[in-house]
Amino acid sequence: MKERIKSLFDVKLWKFLLVGVLNTIVGEGLKALLLAFTSLAPLPASAISTAIASVMSYFLNKYFTFKYQGDNAKAALRFTLNIVVCYVLSHAIALLLIYPILTGVKGGILAGLSLVAAEKKSAADYIATYSGSVLFVGFNYLGQRFFAFREKNEEDHDLLRRTLHVMIPTYALLPLVFAFAMNMFAYFGSKLVHLIFGMEAIELTSKVDAYFPFTPVWSIVYILSVVYYAYVYIMVARDSPESAYLLIAADFIGKLVCMIIFIAMPTKNVRPEITGTDIFSNAARFIYWTDTPTNLFPSLHCFIAWMGARCLLDVKRPKHRFLVGAFGVIGALLIFASTLYTKQHVFPDVVSGFALAEICYVIAKYTNAPNVPRRINERFMETKLCKFYDSENWRTM
C-alpha cells in the first residue's frame, strides 16, 4: 500500500505543482488586483482569475506535464468539464461548509452564497475563498491526471485501479455502500414517519448530563467523526471477507433496531443558546443548523463509532494491530464525549448506543447472521459492475 501511494508522487506530480505555482502567481495576483481595484466580491474575482489561469494551465499541462498526444478536441472538452466540476465542488464546500462554520451564519444555500454578494470583505470571506482555492488545486490534479489528459494505454489507470483495490477490495464494495445507505434509511426514514404522523417526542435528559456542560471546542471532534467512521469501516471491511460480512450483519441489525426505536419512541433534546462568536461556537451553530435534535435514543453516532472500534479490534492484517485498535477505541470514546459536550445527545443516548453495538456484535459473531450478506454479496460480485472493477478495462475508459 505504501509503495503504491508513493508511486503517485512521480515526476508528473512535481511538474503539475510547478505549473500550479506559475498558475497561482498569475491567478492569485490577478485576484488580488481585482479585489483591490474593483468592487467585485471575492468569489466573482476568484472565478475570473481562475478562468484565465486555467487557459494557461491547459497548454502547460498538456505539453509539459502530461505530454498528451491524443485527440485535442476531446482533451479540451474533458479539461473544461474537469475545471467546471472541480471549481463548483471546491467552492461549494467553501461556501456551504467552511463559511457557515467560520461565521455561524444560518440559512442554508442563501447564507453561504451571501459571500458572493458581499461588498465588505471580512476575514471569514477570505479564508473561505482561499480554502476553496486549495481544494480546487487538489481536485484539479486528480481530474487532469486521470480524466482530462489520460492516454488509452497509460499506466495511471492501472495504478488507480490497483490503489482502489487495496483500499476497497471488490468484496467490500456492497457492504460499505449498504452500511451508508442503511444509515440514511434509518435516520431519515424515521424522520419521514414523524413528519407524516406528527408523533410526540420525549426528553431523556438525566442528572449525569449536568457533568457535561456545553463546550463548543468539542464541535470539531463531532464534525471530524465522519472521517473516523469512514476510516474504521473501510479498515474492517478490507481486512477480509469474513470481517466485512460480520461488520455489515451487525451494522444492519443495529440500525434496524435504531429505526424501530426512533419510530416507536421518538426522543428530543433541549439545546443551549450559543452566545460565543469564536470558530468553535460557529462550528456548533453549524452542527445545530444541519442536524435536528431528534432521533437521539439510541445514539447512531455512538453506535457506529463503537461498532467500528469493536470490529477493528478483531482485524488481523494491519502490522501495528495494537495501535490501530487503540486508535479505534480512543476515537470512539472521544466521539462519545463530543456528543455530550455539544449537547447533541444525552447520557442515556450514549450508553444505549454503546450497548446496542456490543449486543449486535455478539449476535453477528456467534450466529449465522453474516451468511446472509455473504450470499447476497456473492451474487453481486458476479455482476458486470464488479467484473469491470476487477478488470483491465480501466485503461480504455
ABEGO torsion letter per residue (X at the ends): XAAAAAAABBAAAAAAAAAAAAAAAAAAAAAAAAAAABABBAAAAAAAAAAAAAAAAAAAAAAAAAGBABBAAAAAAAAAAAAAAAAAAAAAAAAAAAAAAAAGBBGEAAAAAAAAABABBBAAAAAAAAAAAAAAAAAAAAAAAAAAABBAABAAAAAAAAAAAAABBAAAAAAAAAAAAAAAAAAAAAAAAAAAAGBBBBBABBAAAAABBBBAAAAAAAAAAAAAAAAAAAAAAAABAAAAAAAAAAAAAAAAAAAAAAAABBBBBBBBBBABABAAAAAAAAAAAABBBBGAOBBAAAAAAAAAAAAAAABAABABAAAAAAAAAAAAAAAAAAAAAAGABBAAAAAAAAAAAAAAAAAAAABAAAAAAAAAAAAAAABAAAAAAABAAAAAX
